[in-house]
Amino acid sequence: MRISELLKKDTMLLNLKSSTKTQVIDELVDKLDRAGRLNNKNEFKKAILAREEQSTTGIGEGIAIPHAKTAAVKTPAIAFGRSKKGVDYEALDGQPSHLFFMIAASEGANNEHLETLSRLATYLMDTNFRKAILEARTEEEVLQAIDAKEASEEGSQETTAEEKKSDKFILAVTGCPTGIAHTYMAADALKEKAKELGVQIKVETNGSGGVKNRLTSDEIAKADAIIVAADTKIEMDRFAGKKVLQVGVTDGIRRPKELLEKAITGNVSVYQSTGSGQQEGSSEKGSKGGFYKHLMNGVSNMLPFVIGGGILIALSFAFGIEAFDPDHPSHHPLAEMLMTIGGGNAFGLMIPVLAAFIAMSIADRPGFAPGMVGGLIASTGGGGFLGGLIAGFLAGYLVVLIKWGLRNLPRSLEGIKTILLYPVFSILFTGMIMLSIVGPLSAFNTGLENWLGGMGTTNVILLGIILGGMMAIDMGGPINKAAFTFGIAMIDAGNFGPHAAVMAGGMVPPIGIALATTFFKNKFTKQEREAGKTNYIMGASFITEGAIPFAAADPGRVIPSVVVGSAVAGALTMMFGIGLPAPHGGAFVIALVSGNPLMYALAIIAGAIVTAIMLGILKKPVK
């Protein structure tokens, strides 16, 4: 596939009007949207900005390559913009950027598309090519310059270690979060500079299409040094005992000569294995960590057990609340099987999996086993969801402490750390501490269950208002996830009321917005009205994130409207005494609620109507 198949005249702007980075992004996103290349303009822009937060895509030399791979892209495409006067795009060299290539890759883009997009990124390293693009007078001349560059590159062979003779043999690995542009630009910059220096090099790329040109064990053994220029997960344990220079992917683009000279002289440290299969490449902004990241790693890996198990439990109740019990008159063998699979096994693994992946997020692979054991102790000992959280963080930080304590062991013992010392000490200490605290945790959980069970009507409604409102404040963000996590914890504790309020609150924002776009059409653009139709489905499926594009476009009016509507739905749900044993499913599990399903549906519809009316009043007519 040629680049001209992705870059067309209708996605070019030879005279950008923008004077700021944000304006450039808006102008190029608009161009792609008007050309029909996007499914969702706002979601695509959100993905572009998320990539910019990781590190600027203004790579210097007057070039910026904003890019994203997302389902918001309908057709893989490139938008080109040019500013003769230049724009401050926060480029790495601090200079204005003149050439902007916005790469839009769809979630399902095939390897041919991705390779074509990455090929453009590598061509931009050529000074003459950039000059030709900058001086082009028409869109046709831009395309001619690209076609000429592609023609000149056809048939060229990658320089491999076997083709050259040199005293030094350097390996490199490149990778960026998106894996479209920076990965290959860094690889090309390193290969080009190595050719100038007369150095043998082989570069492995970790891009969207997977790992290409993978380094072999023989090559690693022969290498004098290894450069890892990456901002994403790279297999690092294979480099144990070798001299490794770890930098961000943009350093590979901007400082290839400096990196190669350090590698050639051996002025780099020897990499010590951490025992994990992968390790983060260095990043200019540093890795994003903290409590929330570790918690969400545990929750996201736990969700399949929660959702699958919870819905199976709810289905067992369809035969009767006690139908799973062999000694109950309403016993049904299918209900018993569903409860055994969903409750005894899937739900039984929920807390151990939560703890294991929290610990793994903190301490990599060595944290998994102690986290799993600690979570199992919490689960079987009555420590509940809170016990699982404590076990996960405890195990993770204990492993970090153990690694630090064993850091000065002789090198001859390095191999037994991962397979013997880490698991023995971490499981022992985590288990001892969890056994000592699981009793008080169990008593606390029992007290919490009794308190929630004994709440008066007023307090129950207040809880529903809080949980419902939390689901709508950031629609999939930390506050939303906190309410959802609390609801799951209550299901695990046997109290199904709070999660019913949580799900109702999460369904209201997209449904309320969909109703508003239907009945108050003059308050929304044509594109928003079209997007509103999909929100009926997203709301019914308990996908709160469907409201995000509308909230991002008009937060001052949309967020208050959805929060009030969700709070109303949560309050009514609790007032009607609805309980929901299924943690997910939206409208598809309403029939499984304890209480009156029709009243639950009424609570959701009432909240959505409140949201729709508020939007109809607050939003101004669109001209």
Helices and strands as residue ranges (DSSP letters): G 3-5, G 9-11, E 12-13, H 21-34, H 41-54, E 58-60, E 63-64, E 67-70, E 77-87, E 97-106, H 111-123, H 127-135, H 139-153, G 161-163, E 169-175, H 182-197, E 200-207, E 210-212, H 217-222, E 225-230, E 233-234, G 237-239, E 244-247, H 249-254, H 256-265, E 279-280, H 291-317, H 333-339, I 340-346, H 347-363, G 365-367, H 368-380, H 384-405, G 411-413, H 414-416, I 417-421, H 422-453, H 457-473, H 478-492, H 497-519, G 521-523, H 526-540, G 544-547, H 548-553, H 555-575, G 586-592, H 597-618
